[in-house]
Amino acid sequence: DEWLLDHPDEGMRSMLLELLERRYDAASTVFCTQYAKKDWHQRLGSGVHADAIMDRIVHNTIWVDTGNHNMREHAAVNQ
């Protein structure tokens, strides 16, 4: 659930783009996050790098939506 927890700086966005470019159509990449995918572009900085990163993520993707259940809240209540 750490994907995009912190807003990546320019260097991190460049590294992400390079990494995703190398892995595209060659290997799997798993993103786990607490943020809705509609918010990813903004959290990536909403610029050209964000466009390119999202372009590589959204194509050939299998999305697994686990719903809105918050396991941290659930665990805190049951302790």
C-alpha positions as CSV (number, residue, x, y, z in Angstrom):
1,D,0.0,0.0,0.0
2,E,3.0,2.3,-0.4
3,W,2.7,3.2,-4.1
4,L,2.4,7.0,-4.3
5,L,2.3,7.4,-0.5
6,D,4.8,10.2,-1.0
7,H,4.8,12.5,-4.1
8,P,7.8,11.5,-6.2
9,D,10.2,14.2,-7.2
10,E,11.5,14.7,-10.7
11,G,14.4,12.2,-10.2
12,M,12.0,9.5,-9.0
13,R,9.6,10.1,-11.8
14,S,12.4,9.8,-14.3
15,M,13.6,6.5,-12.7
16,L,10.0,5.2,-12.6
17,L,9.6,6.0,-16.3
18,E,12.8,4.2,-17.2
19,L,12.0,1.2,-15.1
20,L,8.5,0.9,-16.5
21,E,9.8,1.3,-20.1
22,R,12.3,-1.5,-19.6
23,R,9.7,-3.8,-18.0
24,Y,6.9,-3.0,-20.5
25,D,5.8,-6.2,-22.4
26,A,8.8,-8.0,-20.8
27,A,7.9,-8.5,-17.1
28,S,5.1,-8.1,-14.6
29,T,4.9,-5.2,-12.2
30,V,2.6,-5.1,-9.2
31,F,1.4,-1.8,-7.7
32,C,-0.2,-1.9,-4.3
33,T,-1.7,1.4,-3.1
34,Q,-4.4,2.9,-1.0
35,Y,-5.1,5.5,-3.6
36,A,-7.7,5.2,-6.4
37,K,-6.2,4.9,-9.8
38,K,-8.0,8.1,-10.8
39,D,-5.7,10.0,-8.4
40,W,-2.4,8.5,-9.6
41,H,-1.8,11.0,-12.4
42,Q,-2.1,13.9,-10.0
43,R,0.1,12.2,-7.3
44,L,2.7,11.6,-10.0
45,G,2.9,15.4,-10.6
46,S,0.4,15.8,-13.5
47,G,3.1,16.6,-16.0
48,V,4.7,15.0,-19.0
49,H,6.4,12.3,-16.9
50,A,3.1,11.5,-15.2
51,D,1.5,11.1,-18.7
52,A,4.2,8.8,-19.9
53,I,4.2,6.7,-16.6
54,M,0.4,6.3,-16.6
55,D,0.5,5.4,-20.3
56,R,2.8,2.5,-19.6
57,I,0.8,1.4,-16.5
58,V,-2.8,1.5,-18.0
59,H,-2.1,-0.6,-21.1
60,N,-1.9,-4.4,-20.8
61,T,-3.0,-4.2,-17.2
62,I,-5.0,-6.5,-15.0
63,W,-6.6,-4.5,-12.1
64,V,-7.5,-6.2,-8.9
65,D,-9.8,-4.0,-6.8
66,T,-10.0,-5.2,-3.2
67,G,-12.8,-2.8,-2.3
68,N,-13.1,-0.2,0.3
69,H,-12.5,-2.3,3.4
70,N,-9.7,-0.8,5.5
71,M,-7.9,-3.7,7.3
72,R,-6.1,-1.3,9.6
73,E,-9.4,0.0,11.0
74,H,-10.7,-3.5,11.2
75,A,-7.7,-4.7,13.1
76,A,-7.8,-1.8,15.5
77,V,-11.5,-2.4,16.4
78,N,-10.8,-6.1,17.0
79,Q,-7.9,-5.7,19.4
